Amino acid sequence: MEAHAHSDHHDLPTSGSALTSVAISATLHCLTGCAIGEVLGMAIGTALGFSNWSTVALAVVLAFFFGYALTSLPLLRAGLALSVVVPIALASDTLSIATMEIVDNAVMVAIPGAMHAGLGELLFWGSLAFALAVAGVVAVPVNRYLIARGKGHAKVHETGIHGGPSPRLVGVIAAAAFVFGSTVLVAEALSEDEPAHGGQHASAGQMSERAFLTEMTAHHQSAIRTGHQAQERGQSRFVRGLGADILRTQAAEVRQMRALYRRLVGGEMPSERMHDGVPARLARARDFDRAFVDHMIPHHVDAVRMSREVRTDDRELRALAAAIVTAQRREIAAMRRVRDGNYGTPEAPSPSGDGHGGHTD
């Protein structure tokens, strides 16, 4: 994308479609830097397994950096002093970038699974493309308001120096991003909704709910016992920290699933489905961290599979299943990075096989 810079100064419109056109152009200019920083931040945070808020923080910092840079560089190249350029960039871009970042990151956090989808997954890129396009649309009236009052991008216009990629080209890319993102999210929503609208009788749906709640509760209780072992025997901060996360999140989900069982199925959950103890191979492992990762990756994969297979129209249960998928996919990615970086391939098949078999913990 070739940048252009030129000197052109004329009075800005203060109303009507001409003002809207200027506001759109200013927004697209701002969106370019914002998008570069946001994509880099989200990609880096996702690749490195950062938490949601750490990823958001990195994306915001980089978005402001590239947004300000895109405004500042043409002014610096034109010979303006840095002490002059900095106030112009701050006045021109701060509110516009802040608006985009609030909207963009709110959309990313709101889309189930978007923050923890892998870089190779369409859900990640579709969600990010959609979020950036929506953020740009929301920022247009903000920039229009500022320009009409001689603020915001009007400060850059006063210099007569403009640079950056063509707004028309950015606009085409933004429109394509919106179409792409919308298509991905609609396809994802239809894929998730299909089980709940398969024409099954209510009793069949209840049985599916019963099976999911009993199996997933047992699955979580097994993970909780393993999490205790991780805190006691873990050699690395990563394994001990993951053990603590499992204890905190999955204990709360077990309580929620018991309550859901009482509401959806009736009565107390049968205890005969619960698993006992920690897998023998893990309990006797000399290298506990390696054995823990080799065991928990397929164990998590199994939880993701079950969560995707649940058939229910209950809003709370669907939200819980989506939350399990999101959290466990994030932990799977983190464990795979640790395993690949420290150990290579698993030293032996895990107790759960390929992660799609029965719960033999």
N, C-alpha and C positions, 0 to 999 in steps of 0.2 A: 504494500500500500504506500504509494509515493506521496510524501507530504508536499504541500505547496505553501508559499508565503508571499504576501504582497501587501503593499501599502495602499489603503483605500479608505477615505474618510468622507462620510456624508451624514446628514442628519438622520437619526433613527426614527421610524414611525412610532407613534404613541398610542395607536388604537387600530382596530379593524383587522382585516386579514393580513395586511402587510406586517403588523406587529406580531401576529401569530406565526407568520413565515420566518421572521427573524428569530423568534423564540425557539422554533423547531430547529433551525440551523444551529443556534447556540447550544441547545440540548444535545444534538447529535455530536457536536464537537466535544462536549463534556462527557458524553456517553462513551466516546472512544477510549479516553484515558481510564475512565471508570471501569469499562469492560476488561481492558488489559489487566488492570490490577486485580479485579474481582476474579477473573479466570485463573490468574496465577495463584492468588491466595487460596481459592477453593481447591485447585488442583494440588498445590503443595500440602495444604492441610489434610486433604483426603489421602494423598499418597503416604504421608508420614503418620497417619492415624491420630491426628490431633482431635481433641474434643470439639464438640459443636462450637462452643464459644471461643475457643482458641483459633479455630479455623475462621470464624466470622471476624475476629479481631485482626488476624493477618490480612484477610481480604480487604477490610476497611482501610487499614494502613496503606496497603499497596494501591488501592483505588485512589486515595487522596494523593499519594506520591505521583502516580502516572497522570492523574488529572491535572495537577498543578504543573507537572513537567511539560505536558502538551501545550499548555498556555504560555509557559515561561520561555521555552526554547526559541520560538520565533522572535520574541521580544529581545532576548539576549543576543541573538544572531544579528538583529537589526541595530545593535549598538547601545541599547539601553542598559544602564547600570543595574546591578543586582538589587541594590537598595530601592530602585524604582520599580523593578519587575515584581518583587515579592508582594508588596501591597496590592498591586494590580491583580495578580493571580489569586490572592486571598479574597479580595472583594468580588472577583469575577466568578469564582468556582465553588467557594466553600458551601454556600447554601444549596446549590444545585447538586454537588456531589453528596452532601449529607442526605438530601432527600432521596437520591437514587440508592444510596447504601442502606438506608432504613428500609425502603421498600424491597430492594433486591434480597437482602438477607432475611427479612421477615418472610418473604415468599419461599425462599430456600428452606428455612426452618419449618415452615408450615406444610410443605409437601412431604408426605410420609416416605421415609427412606432416602430422600434426596441427598442429605448431608453425609450419609454413610454408604452411598452407592460407590462402587469402584470406578476408577477412571476409564475402564474399558466397557462400562455399562451405559446404555443409551439413557437410562433414567437420570444419571448425573448430568450429562451434557444437555439433555432436553429440559431438565428443571432449571439449569443455569441460564440457558438461552431464553426460556420463557420469563424467568425472573428479571433478567436484564432488560428485555423488551418492555415489560410492564413498568419497571422503574423509570425507563425513558419517557413513557407516556405520562406518568404521574409528574415528572419533573418539568414538562412543557408549561403548564400553567404557572408554576413557580417562577420559571425564567421569564415568562411573559409579564408577570406582575413586577418583577425587578427591573426589567428593561424599560417598561413604561414609565418608571420613576427614576430613570437614569442610573440605576444600580446594576449589580450583577455583570452580565456580559457587556453591558454598555461601557464599562470601564476599559475593557480591551478595545472596543470600537473607537473610543476617544483617541487612542494612539494611532489609529489608521493602519495598524499592522495586524495581519491575520495569517494564520498558518494552520498546519495540520491536514489530515486527509479530507477529501471532498465530502461535504455533508450529503450530497446526493448518493455517493457510494455507500457511506455509512448508513443512510436511510434504507437503501436496498438490503444491506446486510442485516439491519435490525428487523426489517419486515420478514426476511427469510428465517431469522432466528425465532421470531414469534410463531411462524407457521410450523417450523420444525419442533419447537418446544411444545406447542399445543398438541401436535400430532402424537408426540411421545407420551404426554400426560394422559390424553384421551385413551390411547391404546393401553396404557398401564391401568387406568381406572376400569376400563371394560374387562380387562383380564382379571382384575381383582373382584369385580362385581359378578362375574359369570357364575361362580359356584352358588351364590345366594339366590340366583334366579333361574335355577335349572329345572324348575317344575317339580321338585321333590315334595312329598307330603310333609306336613309339619312334624310328624313322628320321626321321619327319617332325619330331618334336620336336628331334632332333639338328640337322637342317638349319636349323630356326628358331634354335637356339642358335648355330650357325655364322654365320648371316647377321647376327644381332644383334651378336655379338662382333667380327666383322670390320668391320661398318659403324660400330658405336659407337667402336671403337678409332680408325678413320680420322677420325670426327667429332671425337673428343677431340683427336687430334693437330693437326687444323686449329685447334681452339680454343686449344691450347697455343701455336701459332705466333702467333695473334692476341693471346694474353695477353702474349707477349714484346713485341709492338708496343705494347700498352697501357702497359706499364711504361716503355718508351723514349719514347713520344710522347704519352702521356696528359697532358692539361692540368689535369685535376681530380684531387683525392684519391680521389674515388669510382672513376673509371676506372682509375687506377693500382692501387688496392686490389683492385678486381674482377679485374684482370689477375693480381695476385699470388695471389688465391684460386683462379683457374682453373689457374695453374701448379702450385699445391700439391695441390689435390684431384684434378684430372684426370690428372696424371702418375701419381699413386698408383693411380688407377682403370685406367689403361692397363696398368700392371704386373699388376694383378689380372686384367684381362681376358685378357692373354696367358697367364697361368697357368691360367685357366679354360679357355681354348681347348685348351691341351695336355691338360688332364684330360678335358674333355667331348668334344672332337672328335678330338684326337690330332695330334701333330706341331706344327710351328711355324706361326703365323699367316702367310698369304701376304702378301707386301709389296706386290703390285701394286694392292691396294685403297687404299693410303695416298694422301692428297692432298698436293699440292705447293704451297708458297708461301702468301702471304697474298693474299686477294682484291684484284685490281688497284684497284678503286674505293676500298677502304679504305687501300691503300698510298699512293695519290696524294691522299687527302683533305686539304683545307686545315684544315677543322674536324674533327680526328681524333675528338674525343670524341663528336660527333654521329654521325659515320659508324660509329664503333665500336658505339654503342648501337643504331643502326638495323640494323646487321648481326647483332649478337649476340642480339637478341630472337628473331627467327625461327630463328636457329641453335639457341638453347636450346629453343624450342618443338618443333623437329624431334627433339631428343634426348629430350624428354618423350614425344613420340608413339612413338618407337621403343621406349622403355623400357616403355611400357604395352602394346605389341604383342608383346613377347617371349613365346614359348610354351615353358615349361620346368617341370620338376618339381624341378630342382636348387635346394636351399635357398640356397646361396651366391649363385647367379646371380639368383634372385628378390630376395634382399636387396640386391644391388648395383643392380638395376634400380629398386627402390623408393627407394634412397638417391639415385640420379641424379634421379629425379622430384622428390624433396623439395628437393634443393639447387638444381636448375635452376628450379623454380617460384619459389623464394624470390628468386633472382637476376633472373628475369623481372619479378617484381613491383617489385623495386628499380629496374631499368632503365626500366620503364614510368613510374614516378614521376619519374625524372630526365628522361626524354624529354618527358613531358607538361608538367613544370614549366619546362623550359628551352627546348624546341624545338617543341613541339606534335606534329603528325603527322610521320611519316617524310618526308624530303625526296624520296625516290625509292624504288621497290621494291628490297628488299635482294636480294643474290645468291641467297638461298635461297627467293625468292618469298614465299609466305604461311607458310612454315615447315613445309610438309607435302610439299614436293617432294624431288627428289633432292639429293644432297650434291655441290654444284658448287663447293665451296671450292677 
